[in-house]
């Protein structure tokens, strides 16, 4: 497999919806790489800058999570501005859990005014999992309606109520999430198609460890014509330990981690004494990165996959060796 070239490509401005780097690369047919930056539980901008430096040059854009796991963090838009100033294009996440339609439209106008062009529309983790379990969720709109609202703001230049937006709508490249492994599995490609129809320009999937199930999901997605209008980025993430793999397999709804993956992580430390915690942690992490690299190489061969979304939250250092090992460097440029 050839490595991605760093030569400049060109795209037609008239065909672009937002003109973001992410959109340009996808329009040029490049295999894209996105990462993820979790805002801090505080207001120290240096924490964000440090994370951005760890990803710079290794991803084409980075998701800025929105109160992930329902825990209060620095806002995704403020964090996105810091990341943008650090030289990485942000993908602003926006959840239906925390905002009504007024706030979401207001926030996206603000993000666009600050030069942000990518948005990811999500339902959001339930507040009972976070640090304010008594908080009231909003869910004025669901994620499908959020996609449509932003699409109409962009393409029709109107607010959700039908009123015209002064000066025209924000230029947005609209994303959504998909979980190929949630029950019932057979309807997942159909739900994906609905998000494409609603106006999603790109999709980022749940973490993938079960390749057989994901291949079947993509086969059906291709049959439904989803990749013809909506680019699909496959979600990957390096495992930190056998315990993490086992927890995701047994405790996390909507996740499928094959027993073979758990066994592989167990075997990575079989010759290391149980009391040598430092050596075991290093061996687990090395194996997790190796596995992630293998998965990316496999995903690149699946029809309809337009890129990968590397989720290494609080382990941003892992992105560089993953990108290098998977032959994803240097990242291509577009003009």
N, C-alpha and C positions, 0 to 999 in steps of 0.2 A: 504494500500500500504506500503510495507516495505521500510525502508530507505536504501540508498546505503551503502554498507559495506566499511570499511576502510582497509580491508585485502588486501594483495598484490596478484596480478594476474601476470601471465607470458604470454608473447607473443613470437612468433617465429621471430627472427631477420631476417631470410631469406625472410619472407613474408612482411616485412615492407619496405616502399618506402623511408621514411626519418628517422623513429625512434623517432619522436617527442613524447612528452607526450600525446598530443592530439590524434595522430594516434594510440598510444599504447592503450589508454583507449577505443577508438572506436573499435579497433581490438579485445579487450577483451570483448566487448559487454556491456560496462558500459554506463550509461546515462550521457553524458558529459555536462559541463557547461562552456561556454565561456563568457567573459565580454568585455568591451571596454574602452580604454583609449585614450582620445583626447589630442594630444600634445599641449603645450601652444603656445600662440602667442608671443613667446620670447625665450630666451635661458637659462632660469633658470632650471637646472636639478632637483632642490629640489621640484619643482611643480610636476614633473613626479614621483619622488620617493614617494611623499605623496599620489598620486593617486594609485600607486602600492601597498602601504601598506594597503589601504582601501579594495583592492581586494584580497590580499594574503590569501590563505587558503580557499577562497570561490569560486574561478573559477579554471579551469584546464588550461586555456590559455586566453590571452587577445588580442583582435584586437588593433592594433595601427593605427589610422586613418591617411589618407594621404591627407593633406590640405582639410579637411572635409568642406563641403559647399563652396568650392572654395576660402577659406580664408587662407592666408599664415600663416603657423605654423612651428614649429620645424619639421625636416624631420622624417618620420616614421621609418627609419632605425636607426637614432641616438637615437630616443626615445625608439625604441625597444631594443637597447643595454642597456640603462639605466634600463628599465623594467626587462630585463633578469638578470642583475646584482643584482636587487632587489629581485629576486627569483620567478618571474612569467614568464612563457613561452610566448613569443610574437607571434602574427600572424600579419605579416607585410602586410598592405594594399598597393596596387600599382594601380594607376589609369592610364588609357590611355590618359586622358586629358592633362597631364603635360609632358609626355616623349615620345620620339620616340623609335623604337626597339633597337637602339644602347644603349641608356641610361637605358632602362629597363633591358636588359641583363647584362649590367655592374653593375647596382645596385643590381640585385639578386645574382650575383657572390660575391659582397661585403658583402651582408647580410649573405650568406652561409659561407663565410670565418670567420664571427664573431659568427658563431654557431647558426644562426637562420634557422629554418627548416620549418616554416609554412608561406604561402603567400596567400593572398586573392586578386583575380584579379577583378578589377572593371573598369567601364567606367569613372566614376567620375561626380560629379555635374557640371553643366554648369557654366563657369566662370562668366556669367552675374549675378549669385546669390551671388558672393563673393565680396571681397574688391578690386579686380582689374578687373572690368567688361570689360575693354578694352584689356585685355590680349588675346593673340591668343591661342586657344586650339591646341593640336597636333593631337590626334586620328590617329596616323600612323597605329595602329592596333586597332581592337575592342576587347572587353573583351573575346569573343570566341577565337579569334586568339591569344590573350595573354595566355590563358590557354594552348592552343596547343603548343605554343612556349616553355613555361616552361616545359611542359610534355616531349617534344622532347629533350630539354636540359638535363633533368634528365635521361630519359630512353634510349636515343640514344647517349648522350654525344656529341651533336653537337649544334652549334649556329643556328639561324634561317636561315642563308645563306647556311647551310650545312657543314660549316667548323668544324673540330673536336675541341672540347674544351680540352685544355691542362690539363692533369691529370684527365680527366673525368668530367661529369656534376655534378651540385650541387644536393644534396639530398633534395628534396622538398616534402612537403605535400601540395597539391594545392587545394585552395578553390575558390569558386565563390559565387555570390549573386543571389537570386531569389525573384521576387515579385509576389506572388500569386494573387494580387489584381489589377494589371495593365490591362488596356484595350488593346486588347480584352482578357477577362479572359480565354476563352476556349483554347487559344494557350499557356498559361503559362506553363502547364505541358510538352508540346512538346518542348518549349524552354529550360526547365530544362533538359530534356532528351538530347538535343543537347550539353549542357554544360558537361553532364556526358560523352558523347561520345568524346568530345574534350579533356577530361582528368581530369575533376574536381574530386578530391577525397572526398571533402565535400562541402556542401552548407549551407550558412546562409541566412535565409529569411528576408524579410521586416517585420516590426512590425506587429504583428497579434492582432487584436481586434475582427474581424469578424470570429468567429470559424466555422460557417456553411460553408462559402466560403473556408476556409482553409481545412476543412475536405474533401470537394469535390476535392480540389487540390491534397491532399495527396492520396486520393483513386485512382485518375487517375495516379499519380506518381508511386504508387505501381503496378498498372496494366501495366505500361510501363517498370517495372523492375528497376527503378532508384535506390531504396535503396539497391539493390543487389550489386551495384558497388560504389555508392556515398552516403555518410552519410548525412542526412538532419537535420540541427539544426534549430529549430523554433525560430524566433525572437520575443522577448517580451521586454517590457519597462514600467516602472511605470509612470503613469500620475502625473503631479505636480499640476494640477488644472482643473477645468471645462473648463476654457478658452482654455487651451492647447488641450483638447479633441475636443472642438468645432472647433478650428483652423485646426486641422488635418482632421477633418471630412469635412470641407467646403473649405479649401484652399490648401491642399497638394495633388498634383496629385499622383495617384497610392496608395492612402491610403483609407481604408474602416473602418470607426469608426461608429458602429451602434448607433442610437439615444438612445438606452437603456443605453449605456455606458455614454453618455453625461448626461443623466438624473440622472444616479447614482452619478456622480461626483457633479452635482448640489445639489442633496439631501443630500450630505455629509455635507453641510454647511447651510442647511435650517433653523436650529435653532440658528445659530450664527449671531449676528448683523453684518451688512455690514461694519461698521466702525472698527470692530475688525479684522484687516487684519492679525495679527499674528496668531490668533486662527483659522481663516479660512484657512490660508496657511497650518497650521499643520494638520487640518482635511482633507484637500484635499490630502496631501501627504500620510497620513495614509491610506486613502481609495485607493489611487493609488497603494500603496504597497500591500494592501489586494487583490485588483483585480488582480495584477500581480501574486501573489501566487496562486490564484484560477485558473488562466489561465495555469500556469505551471502544476498544478495537472491534468488539463484536457488534456493538450498536451501530457503528459506521457502515456495516454491511446490510443493515435491515432497511428495506425499501420504505421510503416515507419519513425517515428520521433525518431532520435537517440540522441537528446539532445536539449538544449535551449541556445540561444545567448541572454544574458541580456544586453540591451542597456540602460545604465543610465548615459549618457554623462553629465558631470558637476554635477552629483548627485551620485557619487560613494558610498557614505555612505548608499545608499538604497540597495546595493547588499547583504550585510550581512543579514539584516532582511528578504529579499526575499528568499535567499538560506536556511536560518533557517526555515522559515515558510512553505516552499515548501518541506521540508524533504530531502534536497539535501546535507546535511552535516552529517558526515565528508566526504570530497571528497576522493574517492578511490585512491589507489596507484598501480602502475604497475612496473614490473621489467623486 
